[in-house]
Amino acid sequence: MIPPDDDVLAALARLDNNTDFAAVKGWFLQNLAEAHKSLETERDEVPLRQAQGQAQLMTDFLSRAKSARDVMEKKRILGGEHP
């Protein structure tokens, strides 16, 4: 994933307070658990790589969603680009 810009970070920070978004994050976590299960059990290379990509994408999204507010706060305090 490309790093989110300020508009996306702000949207993620606002969404974090939304109870509906908690349901979406829960759904991502369920899918992440399934992807991890596939990584443990899959033996064919193509489905294994697909599960790996899915897990990486969901982990990245959940991490960015969780840290959006902190990143925006640091940007506001320190100025400049976010990590």
C-alpha positions in Angstrom: 0.0 0.0 0.0 1.1 3.5 -0.6 1.2 5.7 2.5 -2.1 7.5 3.2 -2.2 11.2 2.6 -3.5 13.7 5.2 -7.1 13.4 3.9 -7.1 9.7 4.3 -5.4 9.8 7.7 -8.0 12.3 8.9 -10.8 10.2 7.6 -9.4 7.1 9.3 -9.0 9.1 12.6 -12.7 10.2 12.3 -13.8 6.7 11.5 -12.1 5.3 14.5 -14.7 6.9 16.7 -17.6 5.4 14.7 -19.1 2.2 16.1 -19.9 1.0 12.6 -16.2 1.1 11.8 -15.6 -1.1 14.8 -17.7 -3.7 13.0 -15.7 -3.3 9.8 -12.4 -3.7 11.7 -13.9 -6.8 13.4 -14.7 -8.2 10.0 -11.1 -7.5 8.8 -9.8 -9.3 11.9 -12.0 -12.3 11.2 -10.7 -12.4 7.6 -7.1 -11.9 8.8 -7.5 -15.0 11.1 -8.8 -17.0 8.1 -5.8 -15.9 6.0 -3.4 -16.9 8.8 -5.1 -20.3 9.0 -4.6 -20.7 5.3 -0.9 -19.8 5.7 -0.6 -22.7 8.2 -2.5 -25.3 6.2 -2.2 -24.4 2.5 0.4 -26.4 0.5 -0.1 -25.1 -3.0 2.1 -22.2 -3.9 -0.5 -19.9 -5.6 -3.2 -20.0 -2.9 -0.4 -19.7 -0.2 0.9 -16.5 -1.8 -2.6 -15.2 -2.2 -3.3 -15.8 1.5 0.1 -14.1 2.3 -0.9 -11.0 0.3 -4.3 -10.9 1.9 -2.8 -11.1 5.4 -0.3 -8.4 4.6 -2.9 -6.1 3.2 -5.3 -6.5 6.1 -2.5 -6.2 8.7 -1.3 -3.0 7.0 -4.8 -1.5 6.8 -5.6 -2.3 10.4 -2.3 -0.9 11.6 -2.8 2.3 9.6 -6.3 2.7 10.9 -5.2 2.2 14.5 -2.3 4.7 14.2 -4.0 7.4 12.1 -4.9 9.7 15.0 -1.4 9.5 16.5 0.3 10.1 13.1 -1.9 13.2 12.5 -1.1 14.5 16.0 2.6 14.0 15.5 2.4 15.8 12.1 0.6 18.7 13.7 3.1 19.0 16.5 6.3 18.3 14.5 5.2 19.4 11.0 6.4 17.7 7.9 5.6 14.4 6.3 4.2 11.4 8.2 6.1 8.1 8.3 
